[in-house]
Each structure stands twice: as C-alpha cells, then as structure tokens.
Amino acid sequence: QVQLVESGGGLVQPGGSLRLSCATSGSFLKFNSIGWFRQAPENERELVASLVFGHTTYADSVKGRFHLSRDNENTVTLQMNSLKTEDTAVYYCAAGRYEMDYWGRGTLVTVSS
C-alpha cells in the first residue's frame, strides 16, 4: 500500500517562503510521475508542478517562484518563494507509474498578513 504524507504547510505573510515535503513509505524511484496540486476554496484542483519522466513543468502562476525537487529516494519537496495571497490552498502530493494514482491528504498553506 503506497502512502504519501505531506508536511510543511502553515501560515505565512505575503512575500514569505514555505517548503512543503512529501514522504512516501516506499520509494519515489518507482514513480515516473510526481506532482504537486492545490485546491483553493470554491476552486477546482489545479496542477502546480510536476516531474514526469524526468521533465519538470510548472503552472504559469508559480513559474519562477516554486521549485519541485526530489531530495532523496523517499522525499520530494516543493520550495515556495515570494508567496502571494492567491497561493492560499490545500496542497496535495501525488505520484504514480504513469498517471497520478496515489495521493496524500494534503497540507494547508495560508498566505495572509
């Protein structure tokens, strides 16, 4: 049973930074697709960043501010800088061999002064 657990969310002021982590009980090496998604209240879930077959992509809204990395076999992170109020959302980690088959429960990020 694959488990993904996000951590690192919290309250931060606009312009600040947060680092989200996603840990798996197994290994991320077996996944070809890894992604961070977010869902704000009353909005649909959207892709923030993905690493698919070695290629990293970012949503236009976060390009240049967020950075996805695979730190080690068991952990991927999302470094978020220059945060804006519109980045407020629940952030989810997902992974799979091809599709995003496995999902974490999410971590809340609130950007507010």
C-alpha positions as CSV (number, residue, x, y, z in Angstrom):
1,Q,0.0,0.0,0.0
2,V,1.6,3.3,-1.1
3,Q,1.2,6.2,1.3
4,L,2.1,9.8,0.6
5,V,2.2,12.2,3.5
6,E,2.6,16.0,3.0
7,S,4.0,18.3,5.6
8,G,5.3,21.9,5.9
9,G,2.1,23.9,5.5
10,G,1.2,26.8,7.7
11,L,0.5,30.5,7.8
12,V,3.0,32.8,6.1
13,Q,2.9,36.5,5.2
14,P,2.8,37.7,1.6
15,G,6.4,37.6,0.2
16,G,7.4,34.8,2.5
17,S,8.5,31.3,1.8
18,L,7.5,27.8,2.7
19,R,8.9,24.4,2.0
20,L,6.5,21.5,1.6
21,S,7.6,17.9,1.8
22,C,6.0,14.7,0.6
23,A,7.2,11.5,2.1
24,T,6.4,8.0,0.9
25,S,6.6,4.7,2.7
26,G,8.2,3.2,-0.3
27,S,10.4,4.9,-2.9
28,F,9.7,7.6,-5.4
29,L,12.2,6.0,-7.7
30,K,9.5,3.6,-8.9
31,F,7.3,6.5,-10.0
32,N,7.6,8.1,-13.4
33,S,5.1,10.8,-12.5
34,I,5.2,13.0,-9.4
35,G,3.2,16.2,-8.9
36,W,2.1,18.9,-6.5
37,F,-1.5,20.1,-6.9
38,R,-3.5,22.6,-4.9
39,Q,-7.2,23.4,-4.3
40,A,-8.4,26.7,-3.0
41,P,-11.9,27.1,-1.5
42,E,-14.5,27.1,-4.2
43,N,-11.9,26.3,-6.9
44,E,-11.1,23.2,-8.8
45,R,-7.9,21.4,-8.1
46,E,-5.0,22.5,-10.3
47,L,-1.6,21.3,-11.1
48,V,1.2,23.4,-9.6
49,A,4.3,21.5,-10.6
50,S,5.1,18.1,-12.0
51,L,8.1,15.8,-12.7
52,V,7.2,13.4,-15.4
53,F,9.8,11.1,-16.9
54,G,12.5,13.5,-15.8
55,H,10.9,16.6,-17.2
56,T,9.7,19.3,-14.7
57,T,6.9,21.7,-15.5
58,Y,5.2,24.5,-13.6
59,A,1.9,26.3,-13.8
60,D,2.4,29.8,-15.2
61,S,1.1,31.3,-11.9
62,V,4.0,29.8,-9.9
63,K,6.8,29.8,-12.5
64,G,10.0,31.4,-11.2
65,R,8.7,31.2,-7.6
66,F,8.2,27.5,-6.9
67,H,10.7,24.7,-7.3
68,L,10.0,21.0,-7.2
69,S,12.8,18.6,-6.3
70,R,13.3,15.0,-5.5
71,D,15.6,15.2,-2.4
72,N,16.1,11.6,-1.9
73,E,14.5,8.2,-2.6
74,N,11.7,8.8,-0.1
75,T,11.0,12.6,-0.2
76,V,10.0,15.2,-2.7
77,T,9.8,18.9,-1.8
78,L,8.1,22.0,-3.2
79,Q,10.0,25.1,-2.3
80,M,7.6,28.1,-2.5
81,N,9.1,31.6,-2.5
82,S,7.5,35.1,-2.9
83,L,4.2,33.7,-1.8
84,K,1.0,35.6,-2.7
85,T,-2.4,35.6,-1.1
86,E,-3.7,33.7,-4.1
87,D,-1.4,30.8,-3.3
88,T,-3.6,30.0,-0.3
89,A,-4.9,26.5,-0.8
90,V,-4.6,22.9,0.3
91,Y,-1.6,21.4,-1.4
92,Y,-1.5,17.8,-2.4
93,C,1.3,15.5,-3.4
94,A,0.6,12.8,-6.0
95,A,2.6,10.1,-7.7
96,G,2.3,7.1,-10.0
97,R,4.0,5.0,-12.6
98,Y,2.3,6.8,-15.4
99,E,-0.9,8.5,-14.1
100,M,-1.1,10.2,-10.6
101,D,-2.5,7.1,-9.0
102,Y,-1.6,7.8,-5.4
103,W,-2.5,10.9,-3.4
104,G,-1.7,12.4,0.0
105,R,-4.3,14.0,2.2
106,G,-2.9,17.5,1.7
107,T,-1.4,20.3,3.8
108,L,-2.9,23.7,4.2
109,V,-1.0,26.8,3.1
110,T,-2.4,30.2,4.1
111,V,-0.8,33.3,2.9
112,S,-2.1,36.3,4.8
113,S,-0.9,39.4,6.5
